[in-house]
């Protein structure tokens, strides 16, 4: 390791603390390399009683459950663990009911804290269980994927999927702490890491053009899991989200900007069955490109902006068009039908986050369906025919 690398690694190890300012519901996001080993000591002062129930999945349990429970025991925290199946399919009513039954069977009290150890699925279902069990338990987020660290673990959105769409049943329920240990990303497979990186890119596109410039230069370092690059990507993303959540906790205004690419993305996920064909971050990546292309079509942004977003994602091996739907018979009408079930529909009209340029976005409720259909039809014809845009 070079002297510069050692210095960067040492800086990453020091970690950062970011405050989500919500009055009496305020909490910290801690970002750093190797935080998991000291999780018990960090969590203990926040507990109403020294007892937690850890919720994780089979994949993460094999990797990090022992390290976490060892730190909890060292801090004098009584703990139990519930291990759920891995994957998006776990975010449904049957698994939620089973989780609640298992937690209740442990004889919990209202002062017991739930702890989510895992990616976005575990964080979402654990947070929702915490919101409804005994009419409200406290919970802690320990996200182990890039997507969860920069997005789903922060802001208090919890929930599950239904046949009608993604995250349509849930609650706003803020955690007591978010502990983002970037060392856990070293065991994340490359596809999941790239999927999470889409949410990092989002923060540059929606309001921080210099951050997008930095990602164009150092995005490959993030995906190589270089500690300093990872910490900066996660910390900048969390700081941006914390500021938005503090200003608009329940998405009545500017928080809707965080949905850049998501109206398209959720429709793509629904069309592919919320499965392995298209991960959430991959759907968001494609959705962000489509949002910029729609903005260009409407004369709001330059075509080069959309091309720049598309080039950056593709340069790092991420999807940037609808070619992943090549084996999934679909149509513009089918995708629009999914969009109509989106939580952000207002007075029957679809909601999109559009752009005037990179780093300059706004919420729009008056996109003509004819423009949307034309965009989707063109995208489906071009990309499913194996001719992606340059």
C-alpha positions in Angstrom: 0.0 0.0 0.0 1.4 3.4 -1.0 1.7 6.3 1.4 -1.2 8.0 -0.3 -3.3 4.9 0.0 -2.5 4.5 3.7 -3.4 8.1 4.3 -6.7 7.7 2.4 -7.5 4.5 4.3 -6.7 6.1 7.6 -9.0 9.0 6.8 -11.8 6.6 5.9 -11.4 4.8 9.2 -12.1 7.9 11.2 -15.7 8.0 10.0 -18.2 10.8 9.7 -21.4 11.7 11.7 -24.3 13.3 9.9 -27.3 14.6 11.8 -30.9 14.2 10.6 -32.5 17.2 12.2 -36.2 16.3 13.0 -36.6 17.8 16.5 -37.4 15.1 19.0 -37.1 12.5 16.3 -33.6 13.6 15.3 -30.9 10.9 14.9 -27.4 10.4 13.6 -26.0 8.6 10.6 -22.5 7.3 11.3 -20.5 6.4 8.2 -17.1 4.7 8.3 -15.0 1.6 7.8 -15.1 -1.0 10.5 -18.0 0.4 12.6 -19.8 -3.0 13.1 -17.3 -4.3 15.7 -18.2 -1.4 18.0 -21.9 -1.3 17.2 -23.0 -2.4 20.7 -21.2 0.5 22.3 -22.7 3.0 19.8 -26.2 1.7 20.2 -26.3 1.1 24.0 -26.8 4.8 25.0 -29.8 5.1 22.7 -31.8 2.1 24.1 -34.7 2.5 26.5 -33.8 -0.9 27.8 -30.7 -3.0 27.1 -32.5 -5.4 24.8 -32.7 -5.7 21.0 -34.1 -8.1 18.5 -31.9 -8.3 15.4 -33.7 -8.9 12.1 -31.5 -10.0 9.2 -31.5 -12.4 6.3 -29.8 -15.7 5.5 -27.1 -14.2 3.4 -26.1 -11.4 5.8 -26.5 -13.6 8.9 -23.7 -15.8 7.6 -21.4 -12.8 7.1 -22.1 -10.4 9.9 -24.5 -11.6 12.5 -21.9 -13.1 14.8 -19.7 -9.9 14.7 -22.8 -7.8 15.5 -24.0 -10.0 18.4 -20.5 -10.2 19.8 -20.5 -6.4 20.0 -23.9 -6.3 21.5 -22.9 -8.8 24.2 -19.8 -6.8 25.0 -22.0 -3.8 25.6 -24.2 -5.7 27.9 -27.2 -5.7 25.5 -29.5 -8.7 25.7 -30.3 -9.9 22.2 -32.1 -12.4 20.0 -32.0 -12.8 16.3 -34.6 -13.6 13.6 -33.3 -14.7 10.2 -35.6 -14.1 7.1 -35.2 -15.4 3.6 -33.0 -13.1 1.4 -34.5 -11.2 -1.6 -37.2 -8.8 -2.6 -39.9 -11.5 -2.2 -39.6 -11.2 1.6 -41.2 -7.7 1.5 -44.8 -9.0 1.5 -47.7 -9.5 3.9 -47.0 -13.2 4.6 -43.4 -12.5 5.7 -44.4 -9.4 7.6 -47.0 -11.4 9.5 -44.5 -14.2 10.2 -41.9 -11.6 11.4 -44.4 -10.0 13.8 -45.4 -13.3 15.2 -41.8 -14.3 15.8 -41.0 -11.0 17.5 -44.0 -11.2 19.7 -43.2 -14.8 20.7 -40.0 -13.4 22.3 -42.1 -11.6 24.9 -41.0 -8.1 23.9 -42.0 -4.9 25.6 -42.6 -1.4 24.2 -39.1 -0.5 25.4 -37.5 -3.3 23.3 -35.6 -2.1 20.1 -35.6 -3.8 16.8 -32.3 -3.7 14.8 -32.3 -4.2 11.0 -29.0 -5.8 9.8 -29.1 -6.0 6.0 -30.1 -4.3 2.8 -33.1 -2.4 1.9 -35.6 -5.3 2.1 -34.6 -6.0 5.7 -34.5 -2.3 6.6 -38.0 -1.7 5.1 -39.8 -4.7 6.6 -38.1 -4.3 10.0 -38.9 -0.6 10.2 -42.6 -1.3 9.2 -42.8 -4.1 11.9 -41.3 -1.6 14.4 -44.0 1.0 13.4 -46.9 -1.4 14.0 -45.8 -3.8 16.8 -47.2 -2.7 20.2 -48.2 0.5 18.3 -44.6 1.5 17.9 -41.2 0.2 18.8 -37.9 2.0 18.3 -35.5 0.6 15.8 -31.9 0.9 14.5 -30.7 0.6 11.0 -27.4 -1.2 10.3 -27.4 -1.3 6.4 -25.0 -3.6 4.7 -25.6 -2.7 1.0 -24.7 0.5 -0.8 -28.3 1.2 -1.8 -29.4 0.8 1.8 -26.6 2.9 3.2 -27.2 5.9 0.9 -31.0 5.7 0.5 -33.4 3.3 2.1 -32.0 3.3 5.7 -32.3 7.1 5.9 -35.5 9.1 6.2 -38.0 6.8 7.9 -39.8 5.3 4.9 -40.8 1.7 5.7 -43.1 -0.8 4.0 -43.8 -3.8 1.9 -44.8 -4.6 -1.6 -48.2 -5.8 -2.8 -49.5 -7.2 -6.1 -50.6 -3.7 -7.0 -47.1 -2.2 -6.7 -44.0 -1.5 -4.8 -44.0 0.0 -1.2 -47.8 0.6 -1.3 -48.3 -0.4 2.3 -46.0 1.2 4.9 -45.5 4.0 7.4 -43.1 6.8 8.1 -41.1 5.6 11.2 -37.7 7.2 11.9 -34.8 5.1 13.3 -32.8 6.0 16.4 -29.5 5.5 14.6 -28.2 4.6 11.2 -24.8 2.8 11.4 -23.3 2.5 7.9 -20.2 0.4 8.0 -18.6 0.6 4.5 -16.5 -2.5 5.3 -19.6 -4.6 4.8 -19.6 -3.5 1.2 -16.4 -5.6 0.6 -18.6 -8.7 0.6 -21.4 -7.3 -1.6 -21.5 -8.8 -5.0 -20.6 -6.6 -7.9 -24.1 -6.4 -9.4 -25.6 -5.3 -6.0 -22.9 -2.7 -5.6 -23.5 -1.3 -9.0 -27.3 -1.2 -8.3 -26.7 0.8 -5.1 -24.4 3.1 -7.0 -27.4 4.3 -9.1 -28.8 5.9 -5.9 -25.4 7.6 -5.4 -25.5 9.0 -8.9 -29.1 10.3 -8.2 -27.8 12.8 -5.6 -25.5 14.3 -8.1 -28.2 14.5 -10.8 -30.9 16.0 -8.6 -29.1 18.8 -7.0 -25.3 18.5 -6.9 -23.6 18.8 -10.3 -20.1 19.0 -8.8 -20.7 15.7 -7.1 -21.7 14.2 -10.4 -18.5 15.6 -11.9 -16.6 13.8 -9.1 -18.4 10.6 -9.8 -17.5 10.7 -13.4 -13.8 10.8 -12.3 -13.9 8.5 -9.2 -17.0 6.3 -9.7 -14.7 3.4 -10.7 -12.9 3.8 -7.4 -16.2 3.6 -5.5 -17.0 0.4 -7.4 -13.5 -1.0 -6.6 -14.4 -0.5 -3.0 -11.6 1.9 -2.2 -12.3 2.9 1.4 -11.9 6.7 1.0 -13.9 6.8 -2.2 -16.7 4.6 -0.7 -16.8 6.8 2.4 -17.1 10.0 0.4 -19.8 8.6 -1.8 -21.9 7.3 1.1 -21.3 10.4 3.3 -22.2 13.0 0.6 -25.3 11.0 -0.4 -26.4 10.7 3.2 -25.8 14.4 3.9 -27.9 15.3 0.9 -30.7 13.0 1.9 -30.6 14.2 5.6 -31.0 17.8 4.5 -34.0 16.9 2.3 -35.7 14.8 5.0 -35.1 17.5 7.6 -36.9 20.0 5.3 -39.7 17.7 4.3 -40.1 14.6 6.4 -43.3 13.2 4.9 -42.8 14.1 1.2 -45.1 17.0 1.0 -42.7 19.1 -1.1 -39.0 18.9 -2.0 -38.6 15.3 -0.7 -40.4 14.2 -3.8 -37.2 15.1 -5.7 -35.6 12.0 -4.2 -37.9 10.0 -6.5 -35.8 10.9 -9.6 -36.1 7.9 -11.9 -38.4 6.1 -9.5 -41.7 6.5 -11.4 -40.1 4.7 -14.4 -38.1 2.4 -12.2 -41.0 1.1 -10.1 -43.0 0.4 -13.2 -40.1 -1.6 -14.6 -39.8 -3.6 -11.4 -43.5 -4.3 -11.4 -43.4 -5.4 -15.0 -40.5 -7.9 -14.3 -42.1 -9.2 -11.1 -39.9 -7.6 -8.4 -37.4 -10.3 -8.9 -33.8 -11.0 -10.0 -34.4 -9.8 -13.6 -34.1 -6.2 -12.6 -32.8 -5.1 -9.2 -34.2 -1.9 -7.7 -31.1 0.2 -8.3 -30.9 -1.1 -11.9 -34.5 0.0 -12.5 -33.7 3.4 -11.0 -30.6 3.7 -13.3 -32.7 3.1 -16.3 -35.4 5.4 -14.9 -33.0 8.3 -14.4 -31.9 8.0 -18.1 -35.6 8.0 -19.2 -36.4 11.0 -17.0 -33.6 13.0 -18.6 -34.6 11.8 -22.1 -38.2 12.8 -21.3 -36.9 16.2 -20.2 -35.0 16.6 -23.4 -38.0 15.5 -25.5 -40.1 18.3 -23.7 -37.4 20.9 -24.4 -36.4 21.3 -20.8 -32.9 19.9 -20.9 -30.2 19.4 -23.5 -30.0 16.0 -25.2 -26.3 15.9 -24.2 -27.3 15.8 -20.5 -29.2 12.6 -21.1 -26.4 11.2 -23.1 -23.9 12.1 -20.4 -25.9 10.3 -17.8 -26.3 7.3 -20.1 -22.5 7.2 -20.8 -21.5 7.4 -17.2 -23.8 4.5 -16.2 -22.7 2.4 -19.1 -19.1 3.1 -18.5 -19.4 1.4 -15.1 -21.4 -1.6 -16.4 -24.8 -0.5 -15.4 -28.0 -0.7 -17.4 -29.1 2.5 -19.1 -31.9 1.4 -21.4 -34.7 -1.1 -21.7 -32.6 -3.9 -23.1 -33.1 -6.0 -19.9 -36.8 -6.2 -21.0 -35.9 -8.0 -24.2 -37.1 -11.3 -22.8 -40.1 -9.8 -21.1 -43.1 -9.1 -23.5 -44.3 -5.6 -22.6 -45.6 -2.4 -24.0 -45.7 1.3 -23.3 -49.3 0.9 -22.2 -48.4 -1.9 -19.7 -45.7 0.3 -18.2 -48.0 3.3 -17.9 -50.6 1.1 -16.2 -48.0 0.3 -13.6 -47.3 4.0 -13.2 -50.9 4.7 -12.5 -50.7 2.7 -9.2 -47.7 4.8 -8.0 -48.1 6.5 -4.6 -47.2 9.8 -6.2 -50.2 10.0 -8.6 -52.0 13.3 -7.9 -55.6 13.8 -9.1 -55.2 10.9 -11.5 -52.1 12.5 -13.1 -48.6 10.9 -13.0 -45.8 12.5 -11.2 -42.3 12.7 -12.6 -39.0 14.3 -11.5 -37.7 16.1 -14.5 -34.5 18.0 -15.2 -33.4 21.3 -16.7 -29.9 20.0 -16.6 -27.6 17.9 -14.4 -28.0 19.1 -10.8 -31.2 21.0 -11.6 -34.4 19.0 -11.1 -38.1 19.7 -10.3 -41.3 17.8 -9.7 -43.8 17.8 -12.6 -47.4 16.8 -12.6 -48.5 17.7 -16.1 -46.6 15.5 -18.5 -48.9 14.7 -21.5 -49.5 11.0 -21.7 -48.8 11.2 -25.5 -45.3 12.4 -24.8 -44.7 9.7 -22.2 -46.1 6.9 -24.6 -43.9 8.2 -27.5 -40.8 8.1 -25.3 -41.5 4.5 -24.0 -42.5 3.2 -27.5 -39.2 4.6 -28.9 -37.2 3.2 -26.1 -38.7 -0.2 -26.3 -38.3 -0.4 -30.1 -34.7 0.8 -30.0 -33.3 -1.1 -27.1 -35.1 -4.4 -27.2 -34.0 -4.6 -30.9 -30.5 -4.7 -29.6 -29.6 -1.2 -30.8 -28.9 0.8 -27.6 -28.5 4.6 -28.0 -24.9 5.7 -28.1 
